[in-house]
Amino acid sequence: MEDSWEVLARECQGCRECALCQTRKNVVFGVGNPAAEIMLVGEGPGANEDEQGIPFVGRAGQFLDDMLAIIGLDRTKVYIANIVKCRPPGNRDPLNVEQDACIGYLRRQMALIRPKILICLGRIAAMRLINDKFRITKEHGIWHDIDGMRMMAMYHPSALLRDPSKRPETFNDLKELQREVGRICERTELTRPW
Ligand code: URA
């Protein structure tokens, strides 16, 4: 049977496939434009996201919005989701068993959206979607062609808040993203931030 957003969202909201369901307040499904050509994938919800059921709404989320604005993007032009949809307690990294239990939902979101460009936000997403030995310090900003998508990892916005010295490299990665959007995205209108 063909998948649909309604079926997927319903299954995801009722999910009890891993122990994170016992501590979550809300399933954090995804946000943005389901017809987007660009998808961004983080690692998992934090406390604010768990409260609101929306990805990237805390400080890191504000910083992500600022990063997108630099290249004329906003949440109406991208779709944002996470590797795991429920908050790992204490903001620890999601365990492999939790990622394994959850990744199918993200794959189904990717299949429904069929983005041309997918940006991994941070090491956890890059290790899951690009390659399991991914080194974010060495490999951020490099394009990979995977399953018909252009994939690139950038530093996670939380890492950029913690360590501002990484921001110039991320500015270059954002410009690289902007170039690729201009090159291959037909329906994404970029405003001119500069
Ligand atoms: N960090 C993430 O990786 N995802 C969120 O949704 C929020 C913070």
py3Dmol code that shows the C-alpha trace and the ligand (Angstrom):
import py3Dmol

protein = """\
ATOM      1  CA  MET A   1       0.000   0.000   0.000  1.00  0.00           C
ATOM      2  CA  GLU A   2       1.251   3.490  -0.816  1.00  0.00           C
ATOM      3  CA  ASP A   3       2.529   5.475   2.167  1.00  0.00           C
ATOM      4  CA  SER A   4       0.972   8.798   3.123  1.00  0.00           C
ATOM      5  CA  TRP A   5       1.751  11.602   5.573  1.00  0.00           C
ATOM      6  CA  GLU A   6      -1.424  10.798   7.505  1.00  0.00           C
ATOM      7  CA  VAL A   7      -0.555   7.106   7.977  1.00  0.00           C
ATOM      8  CA  LEU A   8       3.075   7.854   8.779  1.00  0.00           C
ATOM      9  CA  ALA A   9       2.288  10.619  11.291  1.00  0.00           C
ATOM     10  CA  ARG A  10      -0.325   8.435  13.027  1.00  0.00           C
ATOM     11  CA  GLU A  11       2.067   5.469  13.335  1.00  0.00           C
ATOM     12  CA  CYS A  12       4.844   7.701  14.558  1.00  0.00           C
ATOM     13  CA  GLN A  13       2.672   9.437  17.160  1.00  0.00           C
ATOM     14  CA  GLY A  14       1.687   6.082  18.647  1.00  0.00           C
ATOM     15  CA  CYS A  15       5.152   4.527  18.441  1.00  0.00           C
ATOM     16  CA  ARG A  16       6.356   2.321  21.314  1.00  0.00           C
ATOM     17  CA  GLU A  17       9.301   0.699  19.507  1.00  0.00           C
ATOM     18  CA  CYS A  18      11.945   1.841  22.004  1.00  0.00           C
ATOM     19  CA  ALA A  19      12.237   2.960  25.619  1.00  0.00           C
ATOM     20  CA  LEU A  20      12.207   6.667  24.727  1.00  0.00           C
ATOM     21  CA  CYS A  21       8.413   6.434  24.465  1.00  0.00           C
ATOM     22  CA  GLN A  22       8.283   6.045  28.260  1.00  0.00           C
ATOM     23  CA  THR A  23       9.883   9.410  28.994  1.00  0.00           C
ATOM     24  CA  ARG A  24       8.708  11.550  26.054  1.00  0.00           C
ATOM     25  CA  LYS A  25       6.131  14.300  26.431  1.00  0.00           C
ATOM     26  CA  ASN A  26       5.625  14.593  22.689  1.00  0.00           C
ATOM     27  CA  VAL A  27       6.748  12.796  19.560  1.00  0.00           C
ATOM     28  CA  VAL A  28       8.681  15.338  17.485  1.00  0.00           C
ATOM     29  CA  PHE A  29       7.677  14.325  13.979  1.00  0.00           C
ATOM     30  CA  GLY A  30       8.992  17.074  11.689  1.00  0.00           C
ATOM     31  CA  VAL A  31       8.323  20.618  10.544  1.00  0.00           C
ATOM     32  CA  GLY A  32       8.452  22.635   7.358  1.00  0.00           C
ATOM     33  CA  ASN A  33       7.410  22.210   3.773  1.00  0.00           C
ATOM     34  CA  PRO A  34       6.586  18.617   2.791  1.00  0.00           C
ATOM     35  CA  ALA A  35       7.180  19.608  -0.847  1.00  0.00           C
ATOM     36  CA  ALA A  36      10.625  21.047  -0.079  1.00  0.00           C
ATOM     37  CA  GLU A  37      13.637  20.282  -2.241  1.00  0.00           C
ATOM     38  CA  ILE A  38      15.888  20.637   0.794  1.00  0.00           C
ATOM     39  CA  MET A  39      15.724  18.526   3.930  1.00  0.00           C
ATOM     40  CA  LEU A  40      17.672  19.057   7.163  1.00  0.00           C
ATOM     41  CA  VAL A  41      18.182  16.250   9.652  1.00  0.00           C
ATOM     42  CA  GLY A  42      19.296  16.724  13.258  1.00  0.00           C
ATOM     43  CA  GLU A  43      19.915  14.091  15.893  1.00  0.00           C
ATOM     44  CA  GLY A  44      16.991  14.153  18.301  1.00  0.00           C
ATOM     45  CA  PRO A  45      14.691  16.452  20.274  1.00  0.00           C
ATOM     46  CA  GLY A  46      15.869  18.357  23.338  1.00  0.00           C
ATOM     47  CA  ALA A  47      13.733  19.579  26.239  1.00  0.00           C
ATOM     48  CA  ASN A  48      12.055  22.452  24.344  1.00  0.00           C
ATOM     49  CA  GLU A  49      11.278  20.267  21.352  1.00  0.00           C
ATOM     50  CA  ASP A  50       9.857  17.569  23.639  1.00  0.00           C
ATOM     51  CA  GLU A  51       7.604  20.192  25.286  1.00  0.00           C
ATOM     52  CA  GLN A  52       6.334  21.612  21.992  1.00  0.00           C
ATOM     53  CA  GLY A  53       6.490  18.599  19.648  1.00  0.00           C
ATOM     54  CA  ILE A  54       8.392  20.669  17.056  1.00  0.00           C
ATOM     55  CA  PRO A  55      12.050  20.189  15.982  1.00  0.00           C
ATOM     56  CA  PHE A  56      14.649  22.877  16.649  1.00  0.00           C
ATOM     57  CA  VAL A  57      12.636  25.356  18.714  1.00  0.00           C
ATOM     58  CA  GLY A  58      15.193  26.009  21.474  1.00  0.00           C
ATOM     59  CA  ARG A  59      18.404  28.058  21.297  1.00  0.00           C
ATOM     60  CA  ALA A  60      19.911  25.726  18.720  1.00  0.00           C
ATOM     61  CA  GLY A  61      16.740  26.099  16.675  1.00  0.00           C
ATOM     62  CA  GLN A  62      16.963  29.877  16.744  1.00  0.00           C
ATOM     63  CA  PHE A  63      20.563  29.603  15.619  1.00  0.00           C
ATOM     64  CA  LEU A  64      19.535  27.213  12.833  1.00  0.00           C
ATOM     65  CA  ASP A  65      16.946  29.752  11.647  1.00  0.00           C
ATOM     66  CA  ASP A  66      19.696  32.405  11.627  1.00  0.00           C
ATOM     67  CA  MET A  67      21.954  30.089   9.599  1.00  0.00           C
ATOM     68  CA  LEU A  68      19.193  29.490   7.050  1.00  0.00           C
ATOM     69  CA  ALA A  69      18.430  33.218   6.833  1.00  0.00           C
ATOM     70  CA  ILE A  70      22.051  33.937   5.868  1.00  0.00           C
ATOM     71  CA  ILE A  71      21.413  32.133   2.573  1.00  0.00           C
ATOM     72  CA  GLY A  72      17.836  33.276   2.061  1.00  0.00           C
ATOM     73  CA  LEU A  73      16.135  30.133   3.370  1.00  0.00           C
ATOM     74  CA  ASP A  74      13.506  29.677   6.052  1.00  0.00           C
ATOM     75  CA  ARG A  75      11.218  26.945   7.373  1.00  0.00           C
ATOM     76  CA  THR A  76       8.730  27.439   4.525  1.00  0.00           C
ATOM     77  CA  LYS A  77      11.398  26.311   2.041  1.00  0.00           C
ATOM     78  CA  VAL A  78      12.882  23.315   3.849  1.00  0.00           C
ATOM     79  CA  TYR A  79      11.707  20.296   5.819  1.00  0.00           C
ATOM     80  CA  ILE A  80      13.345  19.585   9.201  1.00  0.00           C
ATOM     81  CA  ALA A  81      13.353  16.257  11.051  1.00  0.00           C
ATOM     82  CA  ASN A  82      15.571  14.235  13.359  1.00  0.00           C
ATOM     83  CA  ILE A  83      17.157  10.777  13.427  1.00  0.00           C
ATOM     84  CA  VAL A  84      15.125   9.948  16.552  1.00  0.00           C
ATOM     85  CA  LYS A  85      11.688  11.439  17.180  1.00  0.00           C
ATOM     86  CA  CYS A  86      11.607  11.231  20.969  1.00  0.00           C
ATOM     87  CA  ARG A  87      13.876  13.002  23.442  1.00  0.00           C
ATOM     88  CA  PRO A  88      16.832  11.046  24.815  1.00  0.00           C
ATOM     89  CA  PRO A  89      16.773  11.802  28.577  1.00  0.00           C
ATOM     90  CA  GLY A  90      19.331  14.358  29.732  1.00  0.00           C
ATOM     91  CA  ASN A  91      20.108  15.255  26.103  1.00  0.00           C
ATOM     92  CA  ARG A  92      22.449  12.299  25.681  1.00  0.00           C
ATOM     93  CA  ASP A  93      23.195  11.013  22.170  1.00  0.00           C
ATOM     94  CA  PRO A  94      20.530   8.645  20.905  1.00  0.00           C
ATOM     95  CA  LEU A  95      21.635   5.028  21.366  1.00  0.00           C
ATOM     96  CA  ASN A  96      22.072   2.792  18.333  1.00  0.00           C
ATOM     97  CA  VAL A  97      19.062   0.688  19.353  1.00  0.00           C
ATOM     98  CA  GLU A  98      16.961   3.855  19.523  1.00  0.00           C
ATOM     99  CA  GLN A  99      18.225   5.035  16.137  1.00  0.00           C
ATOM    100  CA  ASP A 100      17.562   1.591  14.651  1.00  0.00           C
ATOM    101  CA  ALA A 101      14.026   1.609  16.028  1.00  0.00           C
ATOM    102  CA  CYS A 102      13.299   5.095  14.652  1.00  0.00           C
ATOM    103  CA  ILE A 103      15.183   5.420  11.369  1.00  0.00           C
ATOM    104  CA  GLY A 104      12.365   3.825   9.366  1.00  0.00           C
ATOM    105  CA  TYR A 105      10.143   6.845  10.070  1.00  0.00           C
ATOM    106  CA  LEU A 106      12.804   9.219   8.741  1.00  0.00           C
ATOM    107  CA  ARG A 107      13.339   7.024   5.661  1.00  0.00           C
ATOM    108  CA  ARG A 108       9.605   7.169   4.996  1.00  0.00           C
ATOM    109  CA  GLN A 109       9.633  10.961   5.383  1.00  0.00           C
ATOM    110  CA  MET A 110      12.518  11.102   2.903  1.00  0.00           C
ATOM    111  CA  ALA A 111      10.604   8.863   0.477  1.00  0.00           C
ATOM    112  CA  LEU A 112       7.529  11.129   0.674  1.00  0.00           C
ATOM    113  CA  ILE A 113       9.517  14.351   0.261  1.00  0.00           C
ATOM    114  CA  ARG A 114      12.144  13.102  -2.205  1.00  0.00           C
ATOM    115  CA  PRO A 115      14.492  16.057  -1.488  1.00  0.00           C
ATOM    116  CA  LYS A 116      17.247  16.912  -3.921  1.00  0.00           C
ATOM    117  CA  ILE A 117      19.503  18.089  -1.110  1.00  0.00           C
ATOM    118  CA  LEU A 118      19.806  16.637   2.384  1.00  0.00           C
ATOM    119  CA  ILE A 119      21.872  18.378   5.068  1.00  0.00           C
ATOM    120  CA  CYS A 120      22.952  16.375   8.107  1.00  0.00           C
ATOM    121  CA  LEU A 121      23.176  18.609  11.152  1.00  0.00           C
ATOM    122  CA  GLY A 122      26.005  17.158  13.199  1.00  0.00           C
ATOM    123  CA  ARG A 123      27.893  13.923  13.558  1.00  0.00           C
ATOM    124  CA  ILE A 124      25.044  11.636  14.627  1.00  0.00           C
ATOM    125  CA  ALA A 125      22.948  12.334  11.510  1.00  0.00           C
ATOM    126  CA  ALA A 126      26.003  12.156   9.242  1.00  0.00           C
ATOM    127  CA  MET A 127      27.095   8.799  10.697  1.00  0.00           C
ATOM    128  CA  ARG A 128      23.623   7.416  10.137  1.00  0.00           C
ATOM    129  CA  LEU A 129      22.904   8.838   6.672  1.00  0.00           C
ATOM    130  CA  ILE A 130      26.310   9.341   4.994  1.00  0.00           C
ATOM    131  CA  ASN A 131      28.689   6.795   6.497  1.00  0.00           C
ATOM    132  CA  ASP A 132      29.201   5.211   9.885  1.00  0.00           C
ATOM    133  CA  LYS A 133      32.826   6.359  10.156  1.00  0.00           C
ATOM    134  CA  PHE A 134      31.968   9.997   9.372  1.00  0.00           C
ATOM    135  CA  ARG A 135      34.327  12.561  10.946  1.00  0.00           C
ATOM    136  CA  ILE A 136      32.497  15.876  11.165  1.00  0.00           C
ATOM    137  CA  THR A 137      35.664  17.935  11.708  1.00  0.00           C
ATOM    138  CA  LYS A 138      37.217  16.617   8.482  1.00  0.00           C
ATOM    139  CA  GLU A 139      34.214  15.913   6.282  1.00  0.00           C
ATOM    140  CA  HIS A 140      31.730  18.747   6.881  1.00  0.00           C
ATOM    141  CA  GLY A 141      31.025  20.709   3.728  1.00  0.00           C
ATOM    142  CA  ILE A 142      31.756  17.813   1.357  1.00  0.00           C
ATOM    143  CA  TRP A 143      29.003  16.614  -0.980  1.00  0.00           C
ATOM    144  CA  HIS A 144      28.082  12.943  -1.242  1.00  0.00           C
ATOM    145  CA  ASP A 145      25.705  11.492  -3.841  1.00  0.00           C
ATOM    146  CA  ILE A 146      23.506   8.977  -2.029  1.00  0.00           C
ATOM    147  CA  ASP A 147      20.230   7.450  -3.257  1.00  0.00           C
ATOM    148  CA  GLY A 148      19.698  10.252  -5.771  1.00  0.00           C
ATOM    149  CA  MET A 149      20.279  13.004  -3.215  1.00  0.00           C
ATOM    150  CA  ARG A 150      23.116  15.457  -2.711  1.00  0.00           C
ATOM    151  CA  MET A 151      24.063  15.044   0.955  1.00  0.00           C
ATOM    152  CA  MET A 152      26.365  17.201   3.042  1.00  0.00           C
ATOM    153  CA  ALA A 153      26.989  17.518   6.766  1.00  0.00           C
ATOM    154  CA  MET A 154      27.474  20.725   8.699  1.00  0.00           C
ATOM    155  CA  TYR A 155      28.300  21.281  12.325  1.00  0.00           C
ATOM    156  CA  HIS A 156      25.264  20.976  14.575  1.00  0.00           C
ATOM    157  CA  PRO A 157      23.898  24.408  15.619  1.00  0.00           C
ATOM    158  CA  SER A 158      24.489  23.442  19.285  1.00  0.00           C
ATOM    159  CA  ALA A 159      28.177  22.858  18.490  1.00  0.00           C
ATOM    160  CA  LEU A 160      28.306  26.306  16.877  1.00  0.00           C
ATOM    161  CA  LEU A 161      26.773  27.864  19.983  1.00  0.00           C
ATOM    162  CA  ARG A 162      29.306  26.074  22.200  1.00  0.00           C
ATOM    163  CA  ASP A 163      32.296  26.808  19.954  1.00  0.00           C
ATOM    164  CA  PRO A 164      32.021  30.005  17.865  1.00  0.00           C
ATOM    165  CA  SER A 165      35.433  29.298  16.291  1.00  0.00           C
ATOM    166  CA  LYS A 166      33.646  26.750  14.043  1.00  0.00           C
ATOM    167  CA  ARG A 167      31.342  29.409  12.586  1.00  0.00           C
ATOM    168  CA  PRO A 168      33.562  30.646   9.703  1.00  0.00           C
ATOM    169  CA  GLU A 169      33.794  27.075   8.337  1.00  0.00           C
ATOM    170  CA  THR A 170      30.030  26.770   8.609  1.00  0.00           C
ATOM    171  CA  PHE A 171      29.588  30.054   6.763  1.00  0.00           C
ATOM    172  CA  ASN A 172      31.549  28.485   3.883  1.00  0.00           C
ATOM    173  CA  ASP A 173      29.382  25.347   4.074  1.00  0.00           C
ATOM    174  CA  LEU A 174      26.263  27.511   3.924  1.00  0.00           C
ATOM    175  CA  LYS A 175      27.579  29.312   0.843  1.00  0.00           C
ATOM    176  CA  GLU A 176      28.295  25.913  -0.711  1.00  0.00           C
ATOM    177  CA  LEU A 177      24.700  24.899   0.062  1.00  0.00           C
ATOM    178  CA  GLN A 178      23.425  28.115  -1.475  1.00  0.00           C
ATOM    179  CA  ARG A 179      25.433  27.439  -4.665  1.00  0.00           C
ATOM    180  CA  GLU A 180      24.027  23.934  -4.939  1.00  0.00           C
ATOM    181  CA  VAL A 181      20.461  25.153  -4.326  1.00  0.00           C
ATOM    182  CA  GLY A 182      20.954  27.663  -7.153  1.00  0.00           C
ATOM    183  CA  ARG A 183      22.362  24.928  -9.370  1.00  0.00           C
ATOM    184  CA  ILE A 184      19.880  22.069  -8.899  1.00  0.00           C
ATOM    185  CA  CYS A 185      16.747  23.304  -7.167  1.00  0.00           C
ATOM    186  CA  GLU A 186      14.071  24.498  -9.567  1.00  0.00           C
ATOM    187  CA  ARG A 187      11.343  25.470  -7.122  1.00  0.00           C
ATOM    188  CA  THR A 188      13.315  27.006  -4.228  1.00  0.00           C
ATOM    189  CA  GLU A 189      13.223  30.763  -4.418  1.00  0.00           C
ATOM    190  CA  LEU A 190      16.236  32.197  -2.655  1.00  0.00           C
ATOM    191  CA  THR A 191      15.909  35.715  -1.337  1.00  0.00           C
ATOM    192  CA  ARG A 192      19.093  37.771  -1.491  1.00  0.00           C
ATOM    193  CA  PRO A 193      20.502  38.171   2.016  1.00  0.00           C
ATOM    194  CA  TRP A 194      23.629  39.951   0.865  1.00  0.00           C
TER     195      TRP A 194
END
"""
ligand_1 = """\
8
URA
N 18.906 19.255 18.372
C 18.542 18.361 17.408
O 19.360 17.611 16.901
N 17.266 18.338 17.053
C 16.333 19.133 17.564
O 15.184 19.043 17.158
C 16.744 20.053 18.554
C 18.030 20.096 18.936
"""
view = py3Dmol.view(width=600, height=400)
view.addModel(protein, "pdb")
view.setStyle({"model": 0}, {"cartoon": {"style": "trace"}})
view.addModel(ligand_1, "xyz")
view.setStyle({"model": 1}, {"stick": {}})
view.zoomTo()
view.show()
